[in-house]
């Protein structure tokens, strides 16, 4: 199971939020007028347009926690309130027990006053949502044995990210690679930095942040695979060099850089990239390259295009 599939299984609310409608959404840039298209196509286009017409409210986790009303960021300066909001937002529409929230906010040794303090923070968060007109899109309710944050899924960036990635995979599966690339780019652009980089203290937030970051990286690899299949190897070289410089032991980025260089007639450089990465893996981790990197190496050595996976297979 790949990273994004794990993400889907670990955070099923992001998929359930849209139900069957999410699975049916398509994006077909460049299509002509609706006249003459099937009723199914028209319905899919209408759903896609409605999905994009998000309200002027945004709850953002893909980076530092950010709450936006209109075009203005609404500050929530108290750290415990930020932790509470984020902890509820990673489980939208689910009831989270008070016990779980206390553990997430104070750790394994909470103060004796933790429950009463939690109630105060919940009351303050409710007032914050109402004061800034956010309660129409984000409602905090008391639900035994704890609390439930009901969220309009159009305003939560993690849900939007997941929907766009699902639609991109659907388009790639049917060979509409240009649409898939566009959808992946739209999804990737939602990230403003490491997920919840300022709120990774508790186990739930730390785990969710790592999972969202890995899902973003998986979507990035899929977009690069689509671009490679579309023949964008020349344009990808600079981006892949930067990505590999930032994460020198990332075999996936190394393999893709090798393929982009090889297809650009720079096979010698591709083999040099392999040698450097292999040396680092052996020296720093004591391991040989994995299957993906070895496969790219063999592709360059033999000039065998059959060894280069299609975008749909790599996605």
Backbone bond lengths (Angstrom), bond angles and torsions (degrees), N, CA, C in turn:
res aa  C-N    CA-C-N  psi(-1)  N-CA   C-N-CA  omega(-1)  CA-C   N-CA-C  phi
1 X - - - 1.472 - - 1.519 109.12 -
2 X 1.374 117.91 128.44 1.453 119.75 -177.55 1.522 110.35 -83.04
3 X 1.334 115.67 176.48 1.465 121.35 -171.02 1.513 112.71 -61.66
4 X 1.347 116.32 -42.03 1.461 118.28 -177.65 1.514 110.89 -71.77
5 X 1.326 117.45 -32.34 1.460 119.82 176.45 1.522 110.29 -66.06
6 X 1.357 116.47 -39.76 1.456 119.81 176.02 1.515 109.77 -62.09
7 X 1.328 115.58 -41.42 1.471 120.90 177.62 1.528 109.87 -57.35
8 X 1.343 116.25 -44.74 1.467 120.74 -178.06 1.524 110.44 -62.76
9 X 1.356 116.27 -40.84 1.454 118.68 -177.81 1.521 111.84 -74.43
10 X 1.350 116.79 -31.70 1.450 120.37 -177.12 1.514 112.41 -80.93
11 X 1.344 116.40 -28.64 1.453 120.64 179.45 1.522 109.82 -124.26
12 X 1.333 118.05 64.20 1.472 120.77 -175.06 1.509 113.65 -64.26
13 X 1.361 117.97 -20.05 1.471 118.85 179.43 1.510 111.42 -58.95
14 X 1.329 116.31 -31.77 1.465 119.10 -178.45 1.510 111.08 -64.92
15 X 1.342 116.50 -30.15 1.455 120.32 177.82 1.520 110.59 -86.35
16 X 1.351 115.66 -42.66 1.460 118.72 -178.21 1.509 112.02 -62.64
17 X 1.332 115.96 -29.14 1.464 119.28 -176.60 1.509 112.40 -54.53
18 X 1.331 116.74 -33.57 1.454 119.21 -177.86 1.500 113.35 -102.88
19 X 1.341 117.65 -13.37 1.447 121.18 179.76 1.503 112.70 55.90
20 X 1.329 115.20 -147.55 1.463 120.69 -178.04 1.516 111.87 -63.66
21 X 1.333 115.29 -28.81 1.469 117.67 -179.27 1.510 111.39 -61.19
22 X 1.354 117.14 -36.48 1.452 119.89 179.24 1.515 110.32 -63.93
23 X 1.308 116.88 -42.92 1.458 119.84 -177.66 1.510 111.46 -65.88
24 X 1.340 116.55 -26.44 1.461 119.49 -176.50 1.519 113.46 -87.92
25 X 1.348 117.25 -12.89 1.461 119.48 -175.20 1.515 110.30 -65.01
26 X 1.319 115.77 138.49 1.451 119.91 176.41 1.509 108.73 -133.89
27 X 1.306 115.68 159.95 1.464 121.29 176.45 1.508 107.24 -133.99
28 X 1.308 117.62 116.99 1.456 121.07 -176.60 1.517 110.00 -126.70
29 X 1.322 116.85 81.95 1.464 118.37 -179.87 1.523 111.22 -58.01
30 X 1.316 114.82 142.78 1.450 119.06 175.20 1.506 114.57 86.03
31 X 1.334 118.51 2.45 1.451 118.84 179.04 1.516 109.31 -71.28
32 X 1.304 116.11 153.70 1.459 121.22 -176.95 1.503 111.95 -82.13
33 X 1.343 116.97 -163.99 1.447 121.53 -179.76 1.512 111.04 -58.87
34 X 1.338 114.99 157.46 1.462 119.64 -178.21 1.521 111.44 -68.56
35 X 1.338 118.28 -24.02 1.437 120.43 -178.00 1.526 110.04 -59.71
36 X 1.308 115.62 131.83 1.450 120.25 178.13 1.511 113.06 92.86
37 X 1.322 117.12 -11.93 1.452 118.96 177.28 1.513 109.32 -87.05
38 X 1.326 115.78 159.16 1.462 120.12 -176.75 1.518 110.27 -70.27
39 X 1.337 115.25 162.08 1.458 120.11 178.00 1.517 111.00 -62.54
40 X 1.326 117.06 -34.12 1.462 120.99 178.90 1.520 110.08 -64.66
41 X 1.355 116.33 -44.52 1.456 120.18 178.90 1.520 111.05 -62.15
42 X 1.348 116.35 -42.49 1.462 119.29 -179.73 1.522 110.89 -64.25
43 X 1.324 116.55 -40.77 1.469 120.41 179.60 1.525 111.09 -64.98
44 X 1.331 115.89 -39.96 1.455 119.56 178.77 1.519 110.84 -65.06
45 X 1.324 117.00 -40.98 1.457 120.88 179.07 1.520 110.69 -64.48
46 X 1.339 116.85 -41.81 1.458 120.73 178.87 1.519 111.14 -63.09
47 X 1.346 116.61 -41.37 1.456 119.63 178.99 1.521 111.01 -65.38
48 X 1.330 116.53 -40.54 1.459 120.32 179.14 1.525 110.48 -62.59
49 X 1.362 116.91 -41.82 1.458 120.68 179.51 1.525 110.96 -64.44
50 X 1.332 116.00 -41.36 1.466 119.61 179.08 1.515 111.17 -64.90
51 X 1.326 115.76 -37.63 1.457 120.43 179.74 1.524 110.84 -64.79
52 X 1.344 117.20 -36.55 1.456 121.09 -179.02 1.527 111.63 -76.72
53 X 1.344 117.46 -23.82 1.466 120.65 -176.65 1.522 110.08 -80.94
54 X 1.317 115.90 62.24 1.456 120.96 -177.72 1.527 110.36 -72.19
55 X 1.326 117.72 149.28 1.464 121.00 178.32 1.524 110.43 -68.05
56 X 1.332 114.69 167.54 1.466 120.58 -177.13 1.518 111.06 -81.13
57 X 1.311 116.10 46.26 1.463 123.83 176.48 1.512 106.35 -136.43
58 X 1.318 117.00 138.90 1.459 119.60 179.76 1.520 109.99 -141.99
59 X 1.322 114.63 135.51 1.459 122.39 173.67 1.523 105.78 -116.47
60 X 1.322 117.18 115.28 1.457 121.17 -168.58 1.526 111.39 -118.99
61 X 1.331 114.59 124.74 1.463 121.75 177.41 1.524 111.88 -111.29
62 X 1.345 117.27 -19.35 1.463 120.84 -174.79 1.527 110.29 -80.61
63 X 1.315 114.64 69.45 1.452 125.10 -172.59 1.519 105.94 142.16
64 X 1.322 119.27 -161.60 1.465 119.46 171.52 1.526 109.68 -60.31
65 X 1.326 116.57 146.03 1.460 119.94 176.77 1.518 109.51 -55.87
66 X 1.337 115.73 130.04 1.463 120.34 -177.44 1.518 109.40 -141.93
67 X 1.321 115.34 132.46 1.460 122.29 176.58 1.520 107.48 -116.88
68 X 1.329 116.78 124.28 1.463 121.49 -176.70 1.517 109.22 -122.96
69 X 1.317 116.36 131.05 1.458 122.84 173.79 1.518 107.37 -124.59
70 X 1.342 116.64 120.54 1.444 120.16 -171.48 1.521 108.04 69.78
71 X 1.299 116.97 -126.42 1.468 120.52 177.00 1.518 111.39 -110.26
72 X 1.336 116.27 15.12 1.458 120.98 -173.42 1.514 111.38 -117.27
73 X 1.339 116.48 133.03 1.458 119.56 173.77 1.522 108.75 -73.88
74 X 1.325 115.18 132.54 1.462 121.03 -179.71 1.531 107.69 -99.12
75 X 1.329 118.04 116.01 1.466 119.72 -176.67 1.524 112.38 -72.48
76 X 1.300 114.90 141.86 1.460 122.42 173.60 1.534 105.39 -129.72
77 X 1.323 117.21 80.88 1.463 120.74 -166.15 1.523 115.64 -69.89
78 X 1.335 118.68 -30.50 1.454 119.68 -176.77 1.535 110.31 -69.10
79 X 1.315 116.20 124.75 1.462 120.21 -174.94 1.524 111.75 -61.76
80 X 1.323 118.18 -43.05 1.460 119.82 -178.17 1.527 110.75 -63.86
81 X 1.330 118.25 -35.57 1.462 120.31 176.43 1.525 110.75 -66.85
82 X 1.325 116.70 -38.60 1.464 120.74 177.54 1.529 109.79 -65.16
83 X 1.315 116.53 -42.64 1.468 120.14 177.78 1.523 110.96 -62.31
84 X 1.331 116.54 -43.49 1.462 120.28 -179.76 1.522 110.54 -61.93
85 X 1.336 117.34 -48.08 1.460 120.30 -179.42 1.526 110.79 -61.21
86 X 1.323 117.15 -45.90 1.459 120.45 -179.21 1.520 111.32 -64.18
87 X 1.322 116.87 -40.47 1.468 120.60 -179.22 1.518 111.08 -63.75
88 X 1.319 117.54 -34.84 1.461 120.82 176.68 1.525 111.11 -76.97
89 X 1.332 117.34 -34.69 1.462 120.12 -178.12 1.530 112.92 -70.33
90 X 1.320 118.50 -25.81 1.471 118.38 176.90 1.525 111.04 -76.87
91 X 1.331 115.90 -7.16 1.467 121.10 175.35 1.533 108.67 -129.86
92 X 1.324 119.36 56.24 1.473 119.99 -174.26 1.517 111.85 -61.23
93 X 1.324 114.40 138.94 1.465 123.18 176.27 1.525 113.12 69.56
94 X 1.322 117.76 5.87 1.468 121.06 177.86 1.527 108.56 -103.74
95 X 1.321 116.51 149.96 1.458 120.95 174.30 1.522 108.75 -84.25
96 X 1.322 115.30 123.77 1.467 121.19 -179.78 1.524 107.81 -109.61
97 X 1.303 117.15 126.43 1.464 120.84 -175.26 1.521 111.18 -67.64
98 X 1.312 115.22 152.32 1.469 120.02 176.88 1.518 110.21 -60.89
99 X 1.321 116.75 -37.83 1.466 120.75 179.22 1.528 110.95 -59.96
100 X 1.333 115.83 -44.40 1.457 120.12 179.46 1.524 111.17 -65.26
101 X 1.331 116.94 -41.72 1.461 120.50 179.81 1.520 111.46 -64.59
102 X 1.317 116.95 -39.49 1.466 120.44 178.43 1.527 110.29 -63.58
103 X 1.318 116.23 -42.11 1.468 119.48 178.96 1.530 110.57 -64.20
104 X 1.333 116.27 -39.51 1.459 119.78 -179.19 1.527 112.00 -69.67
105 X 1.323 116.88 -33.41 1.465 120.06 -176.93 1.529 113.58 -87.21
106 X 1.351 117.56 -30.95 1.461 119.71 -174.70 1.535 114.47 -122.84
107 X 1.315 117.48 -3.48 1.448 118.91 179.27 1.524 112.45 84.63
108 X 1.332 115.75 -163.44 1.467 121.03 -174.85 1.520 113.75 -79.00
109 X 1.333 117.88 -10.48 1.463 120.50 179.91 1.534 109.33 -128.21
110 X 1.339 115.79 70.50 1.475 119.39 -178.16 1.523 110.64 -71.42
111 X 1.317 117.32 156.88 1.471 120.00 176.27 1.521 110.33 -69.19
112 X 1.323 115.52 161.78 1.466 120.75 -179.69 1.523 111.35 -62.74
113 X 1.310 116.96 -24.13 1.468 121.60 -177.77 1.533 112.61 -92.62
114 X 1.328 117.62 12.13 1.469 120.67 -172.32 1.525 112.34 -59.71
115 X 1.336 118.24 -43.29 1.467 119.98 -176.85 1.519 111.24 -64.28
116 X 1.324 116.72 -45.01 1.471 118.92 179.20 1.522 110.67 -67.25
117 X 1.338 116.97 -36.17 1.459 120.18 177.35 1.522 110.46 -65.38
118 X 1.330 117.08 -39.97 1.463 120.80 177.78 1.520 110.42 -59.70
119 X 1.315 117.47 -43.19 1.468 120.57 179.43 1.524 111.25 -61.88
120 X 1.318 116.75 -37.83 1.467 120.49 177.94 1.528 109.90 -64.81
121 X 1.342 116.54 -44.22 1.464 120.40 -179.59 1.532 111.09 -65.02
122 X 1.321 116.94 -37.59 1.462 120.15 177.86 1.532 109.75 -63.71
123 X 1.327 116.54 -43.59 1.468 120.07 178.07 1.531 110.79 -62.09
124 X 1.317 116.94 -42.03 1.467 120.25 179.63 1.523 111.46 -66.22
125 X 1.316 116.32 -37.71 1.465 119.87 179.36 1.524 110.45 -67.25
126 X 1.319 117.21 -40.86 1.470 120.11 176.27 1.525 110.58 -58.35
127 X 1.312 116.89 -46.18 1.466 120.94 -179.18 1.529 110.51 -63.69
128 X 1.297 116.73 -38.21 1.462 120.95 178.19 1.523 110.54 -61.62
129 X 1.325 117.29 -45.49 1.464 121.41 -179.32 1.521 111.32 -63.32
130 X 1.329 116.71 -40.90 1.463 120.74 -179.71 1.527 110.45 -70.29
131 X 1.312 116.16 -43.02 1.467 121.04 -175.54 1.528 112.02 -60.11
132 X 1.325 115.93 -33.51 1.459 119.57 -177.26 1.531 113.04 -103.88
133 X 1.325 116.61 14.52 1.450 120.60 176.42 1.521 113.98 68.48
134 X 1.320 115.87 22.75 1.462 119.98 -178.65 1.521 112.58 -89.09
135 X 1.331 116.70 -13.53 1.460 119.81 -174.40 1.524 112.75 -67.83
136 X 1.338 117.92 -16.32 1.467 120.10 175.82 1.528 111.16 -71.57
137 X 1.327 116.44 -20.87 1.458 121.17 -178.12 1.523 112.98 -116.28
138 X 1.314 116.37 -13.19 1.460 120.88 -172.49 1.532 107.54 -149.75
139 X 1.320 117.49 102.39 1.459 122.01 -173.24 1.520 110.35 -115.75
140 X 1.328 116.24 127.72 1.460 121.95 -179.40 1.523 109.33 -100.58
141 X 1.325 115.84 118.93 1.464 121.99 -176.86 1.529 110.73 -120.07
142 X 1.312 114.81 150.02 1.468 119.93 172.09 1.518 108.20 -83.97
143 X 1.306 115.95 125.07 1.465 122.10 -179.58 1.525 107.78 -138.83
144 X 1.307 116.41 122.58 1.459 119.92 177.96 1.525 109.98 -57.81
145 X 1.330 118.27 130.00 1.482 129.98 8.10 1.522 114.26 -98.22
146 X 1.327 117.90 24.19 1.458 118.75 -177.58 1.514 112.12 -163.63
147 X 1.340 116.73 -118.33 1.455 121.66 -173.93 1.533 110.75 -141.37
148 X 1.331 113.70 152.43 1.460 120.91 179.83 1.528 109.04 -129.17
149 X 1.341 115.46 129.43 1.459 120.64 175.05 1.525 107.28 -104.97
150 X 1.334 115.62 107.10 1.456 121.19 178.54 1.525 108.37 -85.91
151 X 1.329 116.55 121.02 1.460 121.16 -171.99 1.522 110.18 -122.12
152 X 1.337 115.94 132.86 1.457 121.60 168.96 1.525 106.64 -67.33
153 X 1.337 117.02 114.91 1.464 119.21 -170.29 1.529 113.42 -67.02
154 X 1.338 118.01 -9.70 1.463 119.53 176.55 1.524 112.31 -72.40
155 X 1.339 117.64 -19.94 1.458 119.87 -173.46 1.522 112.88 -99.94
156 X 1.322 118.65 -5.61 1.452 121.90 -176.37 1.524 109.92 -101.02
157 X 1.337 116.66 119.24 1.465 120.07 -171.92 1.523 113.13 -65.45
158 X 1.324 118.73 -30.37 1.466 119.69 179.65 1.524 111.37 -66.63
159 X 1.331 116.89 -37.06 1.457 120.54 177.68 1.531 109.90 -69.70
160 X 1.321 116.91 -43.46 1.470 120.47 177.68 1.530 110.47 -59.95
161 X 1.335 116.74 -42.10 1.462 121.22 178.25 1.525 110.44 -59.20
162 X 1.317 116.19 -47.86 1.457 119.93 -177.56 1.527 111.68 -64.13
163 X 1.316 117.01 -41.21 1.466 120.32 179.20 1.526 111.38 -63.07
164 X 1.324 116.23 -44.81 1.461 119.61 -179.86 1.521 111.21 -62.72
165 X 1.326 117.18 -40.22 1.469 120.07 178.64 1.528 111.56 -65.92
166 X 1.321 116.75 -38.61 1.468 119.93 177.51 1.523 110.37 -62.85
167 X 1.320 116.13 -44.03 1.467 119.80 179.77 1.525 111.14 -66.46
168 X 1.337 116.20 -37.20 1.467 119.79 178.27 1.526 110.63 -63.08
169 X 1.318 116.99 -42.45 1.467 119.95 179.25 1.521 110.78 -65.00
170 X 1.314 116.54 -37.75 1.466 119.80 177.61 1.523 111.04 -62.40
171 X 1.334 116.23 -43.83 1.461 119.20 -179.92 1.523 110.86 -66.54
172 X 1.341 117.26 -39.28 1.465 120.13 178.07 1.526 110.68 -64.76
173 X 1.323 116.75 -37.80 1.468 120.60 -178.93 1.521 112.50 -62.69
174 X 1.341 117.00 -30.15 1.469 119.70 -179.50 1.525 111.73 -100.45
175 X 1.342 116.63 10.35 1.456 120.44 174.72 1.510 116.26 85.70
176 X 1.332 117.86 7.23 1.466 120.91 178.67 1.530 107.96 -89.30
177 X 1.325 116.18 74.00 1.454 121.11 -169.28 1.523 113.03 -72.30
178 X 1.317 118.32 -33.84 1.457 119.75 178.78 1.527 111.07 -63.94
179 X 1.328 116.49 -41.63 1.465 119.92 176.73 1.519 110.12 -65.63
180 X 1.337 116.87 -40.86 1.465 120.84 179.56 1.518 110.41 -60.71
181 X 1.332 117.04 -44.79 1.466 120.62 179.84 1.527 110.84 -61.25
182 X 1.332 116.89 -42.40 1.459 120.29 179.06 1.510 112.69 -63.38
183 X 1.317 116.71 -41.20 1.461 120.82 179.22 1.520 111.40 -67.00
184 X 1.326 117.01 -40.97 1.461 119.38 176.71 1.529 110.67 -62.06
185 X 1.334 117.01 -41.66 1.462 119.58 179.11 1.532 110.91 -62.36
186 X 1.314 116.15 -40.81 1.468 119.55 178.99 1.524 110.63 -63.51
187 X 1.333 116.52 -41.21 1.465 120.61 178.62 1.521 110.88 -65.51
188 X 1.313 116.89 -46.69 1.466 121.31 -176.90 1.522 111.76 -64.26
189 X 1.337 117.23 -31.14 1.460 121.12 -178.37 1.532 112.50 -69.04
190 X 1.327 117.69 -13.37 1.461 120.42 179.74 1.526 112.05 -71.55
191 X 1.318 116.69 -21.26 1.466 120.16 -176.92 1.528 110.22 -80.12
192 X 1.351 115.91 131.05 1.461 121.71 -179.72 1.526 112.13 -109.32
193 X 1.319 116.75 1.82 1.457 122.09 -177.05 1.511 108.65 153.62
194 X 1.328 118.23 -174.92 1.469 120.20 177.20 1.523 111.06 -54.42
195 X 1.314 116.44 134.04 1.462 121.34 -176.35 1.524 111.36 -58.06
196 X 1.332 115.23 128.51 1.465 122.13 177.15 1.526 111.38 48.48
197 X 1.325 116.44 42.50 1.464 119.88 -172.64 1.519 112.71 -61.57
198 X 1.313 118.07 -18.70 1.460 121.21 -179.99 1.524 112.83 -99.58
199 X 1.345 117.77 1.66 1.470 120.30 -173.38 1.532 111.63 -138.70
200 X 1.307 117.58 47.16 1.461 119.88 -176.24 1.527 112.50 -102.58
201 X 1.315 117.40 28.92 1.457 120.31 -175.34 1.529 112.73 -76.12
202 X 1.338 116.68 -52.74 1.458 120.58 -175.96 1.517 112.27 -76.22
203 X 1.327 117.53 159.06 1.469 121.02 -177.99 1.516 113.49 -63.46
204 X 1.325 117.88 -38.04 1.462 120.35 -178.10 1.526 110.77 -68.02
205 X 1.320 116.93 -46.26 1.464 120.28 -179.63 1.528 111.46 -68.23
206 X 1.323 116.62 -40.55 1.463 119.39 179.10 1.520 110.86 -63.45
207 X 1.333 116.71 -43.97 1.466 120.41 179.77 1.517 112.22 -65.36
208 X 1.328 116.34 -43.96 1.466 119.87 179.59 1.521 111.07 -64.55
209 X 1.329 116.88 -40.25 1.459 120.58 -179.47 1.525 110.92 -62.07
210 X 1.319 117.03 -45.31 1.463 120.53 179.05 1.523 110.71 -63.38
211 X 1.330 116.27 -39.07 1.462 119.93 -179.04 1.527 111.20 -67.09
212 X 1.333 116.75 -43.75 1.458 120.18 178.90 1.530 110.69 -64.25
213 X 1.333 116.99 -40.62 1.466 119.85 179.01 1.525 111.14 -63.55
214 X 1.327 116.85 -39.97 1.463 119.70 179.20 1.526 110.53 -67.97
215 X 1.325 117.15 -37.51 1.464 120.42 177.24 1.525 110.45 -63.78
216 X 1.335 116.64 -38.19 1.469 120.22 177.53 1.528 110.33 -64.18
217 X 1.329 116.82 -43.23 1.465 120.32 179.55 1.520 110.94 -64.17
218 X 1.332 117.02 -38.68 1.458 120.64 177.19 1.521 110.85 -63.36
219 X 1.334 116.83 -42.85 1.461 120.01 177.45 1.521 110.91 -63.32
220 X 1.332 117.61 -36.34 1.459 121.20 177.48 1.532 110.57 -63.50
221 X 1.318 116.71 -44.10 1.469 119.62 178.47 1.527 110.35 -62.12
222 X 1.318 116.93 -40.42 1.467 120.21 179.94 1.522 110.97 -64.92
223 X 1.322 116.61 -40.61 1.471 119.08 178.41 1.529 111.20 -64.43
224 X 1.318 116.43 -39.28 1.462 120.27 177.57 1.526 110.31 -64.52
225 X 1.331 117.33 -40.34 1.466 120.54 178.09 1.523 111.04 -61.65
226 X 1.326 116.37 -41.51 1.467 120.09 177.86 1.525 110.05 -63.43
227 X 1.334 116.43 -44.36 1.466 119.93 179.55 1.526 111.60 -63.11
228 X 1.325 117.45 -37.85 1.469 120.59 176.52 1.517 110.50 -62.41
229 X 1.322 116.33 -43.02 1.460 120.37 -179.97 1.527 111.41 -65.40
230 X 1.328 116.35 -31.79 1.463 121.04 178.82 1.528 112.40 -79.81
231 X 1.330 116.99 -2.46 1.456 119.89 177.64 1.517 114.64 90.12
232 X 1.316 117.55 21.69 1.458 120.27 -178.20 1.514 114.33 -92.32
233 X 1.335 117.03 30.69 1.463 119.76 -173.84 1.525 112.70 -62.71
234 X 1.338 118.43 -38.73 1.467 119.97 180.00 1.524 111.11 -59.58
235 X 1.333 115.91 -46.25 1.460 120.77 -177.05 1.524 112.51 -69.80
236 X 1.333 117.76 -23.61 1.459 121.27 -175.61 1.522 113.55 -81.72
237 X 1.315 117.65 -19.43 1.464 119.80 -172.24 1.530 111.78 -58.68
238 X 1.319 117.44 -48.40 1.461 120.39 -179.33 1.521 112.13 -61.08
239 X 1.336 116.42 -45.44 1.463 120.19 -179.90 1.523 110.76 -61.85
240 X 1.326 116.83 -44.26 1.461 120.23 -177.80 1.527 111.68 -68.72
241 X 1.328 117.54 -34.80 1.470 119.01 175.39 1.526 110.39 -62.26
242 X 1.330 115.68 -41.99 1.474 118.98 178.64 1.521 111.10 -64.02
243 X 1.334 117.01 -45.28 1.461 120.63 -179.34 1.521 111.53 -61.53
244 X 1.328 116.03 -40.64 1.464 119.54 -179.38 1.530 110.84 -71.65
245 X 1.332 117.25 -33.89 1.462 119.68 176.21 1.529 111.14 -64.41
246 X 1.344 116.39 -34.63 1.459 120.87 179.27 1.518 112.12 -76.18
247 X 1.323 116.96 -26.68 1.475 121.91 -177.90 1.530 107.57 -140.86
248 X 1.332 115.64 80.60 1.455 121.13 -167.17 1.524 114.18 -67.49
249 X 1.320 118.50 -18.25 1.458 120.88 -179.37 1.531 112.16 -102.55
250 X 1.327 116.94 12.38 1.462 120.74 179.85 1.527 109.07 -79.63
251 X 1.317 115.91 103.36 1.468 120.60 -175.67 1.523 111.75 -67.11
252 X 1.334 116.93 -31.54 1.457 119.65 179.33 1.509 112.28 -63.64
253 X 1.344 117.08 -45.71 1.456 120.38 177.99 1.524 111.08 -66.33
254 X 1.341 116.05 -38.41 1.469 119.75 178.85 1.525 110.54 -62.30
255 X 1.339 117.24 -45.22 1.466 120.94 -179.49 1.517 110.88 -61.28
256 X 1.316 116.85 -41.65 1.465 120.16 -178.37 1.531 111.48 -71.13
257 X 1.322 116.85 -35.82 1.462 119.39 175.86 1.531 110.16 -64.61
258 X 1.317 117.03 -40.87 1.465 120.50 177.95 1.530 110.90 -59.97
259 X 1.330 116.82 -44.08 1.463 120.10 -179.17 1.528 110.89 -66.03
260 X 1.351 116.66 -40.99 1.464 119.90 179.54 1.530 110.61 -63.95
261 X 1.328 117.38 -42.43 1.460 120.84 178.23 1.526 111.21 -65.31
262 X 1.322 116.09 -44.34 1.469 120.85 -179.20 1.524 111.00 -60.24
263 X 1.321 116.93 -45.02 1.460 120.68 -179.33 1.525 111.72 -69.73
264 X 1.327 116.57 -19.20 1.464 120.57 177.72 1.522 111.84 -91.33
265 X 1.336 117.35 9.86 1.455 121.23 179.31 1.516 113.83 78.30
266 X 1.326 117.03 23.43 1.464 121.53 -177.07 1.531 109.84 -121.29
267 X 1.319 115.62 52.03 1.460 121.05 -174.52 1.522 112.18 -63.10
268 X 1.330 117.64 -35.28 1.459 120.10 177.97 1.514 111.65 -59.99
269 X 1.332 117.03 -43.00 1.458 120.76 176.99 1.523 111.16 -64.55
270 X 1.332 115.57 -36.89 1.461 119.60 179.25 1.530 110.45 -62.50
271 X 1.326 117.43 -43.60 1.461 121.02 179.36 1.524 110.98 -67.52
272 X 1.325 117.03 -33.27 1.461 120.51 177.20 1.528 110.68 -66.51
273 X 1.324 116.74 -39.99 1.467 121.11 176.41 1.526 109.67 -60.72
274 X 1.327 116.39 -42.46 1.468 120.43 179.29 1.525 110.53 -62.39
275 X 1.321 117.64 -46.19 1.460 120.62 -177.35 1.530 111.14 -61.34
276 X 1.328 116.82 -42.75 1.462 119.68 -179.42 1.515 111.32 -65.69
277 X 1.341 116.73 -43.97 1.463 119.96 -178.27 1.525 110.35 -67.39
278 X 1.321 117.25 -42.22 1.466 120.23 178.31 1.525 110.64 -60.34
279 X 1.325 116.70 -43.02 1.465 120.01 -179.88 1.524 111.01 -61.98
280 X 1.320 117.09 -40.17 1.460 120.32 178.70 1.517 111.36 -66.80
281 X 1.336 117.21 -41.16 1.464 120.44 178.72 1.520 110.93 -61.13
282 X 1.321 116.34 -43.87 1.468 120.33 -179.19 1.522 110.92 -67.68
283 X 1.337 115.97 -43.88 1.459 119.90 -176.05 1.519 112.63 -71.32
284 X 1.333 116.96 -44.14 1.464 120.06 -172.75 1.524 113.52 -90.25
285 X 1.330 116.94 -33.10 1.465 119.87 -176.28 1.531 113.34 -114.98
286 X 1.309 116.29 -13.76 1.457 119.39 -179.79 1.513 113.41 71.06
287 X 1.344 117.45 29.27 1.465 120.77 -178.72 1.525 110.15 -130.43
288 X 1.329 114.96 156.29 1.453 121.26 172.92 1.530 109.09 -87.83
289 X 1.341 117.36 160.29 1.473 119.41 178.32 1.526 112.40 -56.86
290 X 1.326 115.66 150.53 1.447 121.59 178.67 1.522 112.58 -80.97
291 X 1.329 114.88 -175.41 1.465 121.60 -173.09 1.525 111.51 -59.57
292 X 1.332 117.53 -45.39 1.465 120.65 -175.46 1.523 111.59 -61.13
293 X 1.335 116.49 -44.50 1.464 119.97 -178.48 1.525 111.16 -71.81
294 X 1.323 116.08 -37.96 1.472 118.51 177.18 1.529 110.57 -64.54
295 X 1.323 116.41 -35.76 1.459 120.99 179.26 1.532 110.93 -65.14
296 X 1.332 116.20 -41.83 1.464 120.17 177.68 1.531 110.20 -64.71
297 X 1.320 115.92 -39.94 1.465 120.38 178.48 1.523 110.55 -60.85
298 X 1.336 116.60 -45.30 1.462 120.84 179.74 1.533 111.06 -64.73
299 X 1.305 116.35 -36.28 1.466 120.38 178.18 1.524 110.98 -60.68
300 X 1.324 116.36 -44.50 1.463 120.37 -179.47 1.526 110.33 -67.78
301 X 1.336 116.85 -42.69 1.467 120.17 -177.54 1.527 112.08 -63.75
302 X 1.323 116.69 -40.16 1.466 120.89 -174.13 1.512 112.96 -99.70
303 X 1.364 116.89 -8.56 1.464 121.34 -175.35 1.521 110.15 54.29
304 X 1.318 115.64 41.39 1.464 121.99 -175.00 1.517 109.07 -101.18
305 X 1.326 117.34 100.73 1.466 121.11 -178.83 1.515 111.71 -63.63
306 X 1.329 117.12 -23.78 1.468 119.67 -178.85 1.518 111.61 -65.17
307 X 1.351 116.94 -21.81 1.454 119.81 179.75 1.514 113.07 -82.73
308 X 1.348 117.39 -6.01 1.450 120.92 -179.68 1.528 108.72 -88.98
309 X 1.333 118.27 114.80 1.467 119.87 -177.39 1.524 111.32 -64.53
310 X 1.309 115.69 146.36 1.464 120.66 173.42 1.517 109.08 -70.04
311 X 1.325 115.76 158.23 1.457 120.05 -178.85 1.519 111.61 -59.12
312 X 1.326 117.33 -39.80 1.460 119.36 -177.98 1.516 111.05 -65.42
313 X 1.343 116.96 -34.47 1.463 119.32 179.92 1.514 111.03 -72.93
314 X 1.358 117.16 -40.40 1.440 120.75 -178.45 1.513 111.79 -74.26
315 X 1.350 116.22 -22.64 1.468 118.62 180.00 1.507 111.88 -76.83
